[in-house]
Amino acid sequence: MKIIFLSFFLFVSFLQAQTVVENFTQKTPLVVLPDILVKRDTIFYSNNNLNKNEKTLFEQFFREFKDNINIKYFYNELKEEVLCRFVLQKDNTTSRISFIKDSSDKRIHYEIIRIISRMKLHNLYDKRIEIYLKVILSLEEKSDKNTPSFRIIE
């Protein structure tokens, strides 16, 4: 009886452990809104609530990337999918940028952080960015937390 109970217990434990391992190894897609898709040196802003593939102010963001990053050095890095997460505070400035997908080279992280921070400060008084930030901040108007914003660069 003890052997049957022990074998049943081990079998159930094995099934439970296999389910846990499958949950860790299974790749689940991230739902990220809003996002930026870079196609043929053009950035498209797409959101399920808005018209898709309309050019917006983010093409000037990509122009800043092209002007300030040595594309030849970072070409292999930019070909990969880079997911940036940064927090927009209530005063419309970028306070913290953390990367969800790590790059093999840490220098591109610092370059992107520097460029995004400078663009946010430089374009702070641009009316379109101001409207965009108000839309994002109004999504979490009920809470006093910072609003996370996501960008996908392919």
Buried (B, 14 or more C-beta within 10 A) or exposed (E): EEEEEEEEEEEEEEEEEEEEEEEEEEEEEEEBEBBBBBEEEEBBBBEEEEEEEEEBBBBBBBEBBEEEBEEEEBEEBBEEEBBBBBBBBEEBEBEEBEBEEEBEEEEBBEBBBEBBBEBBEEBEEBEEBEEBBEEBBEEEEEEEEBBEBBBBBE
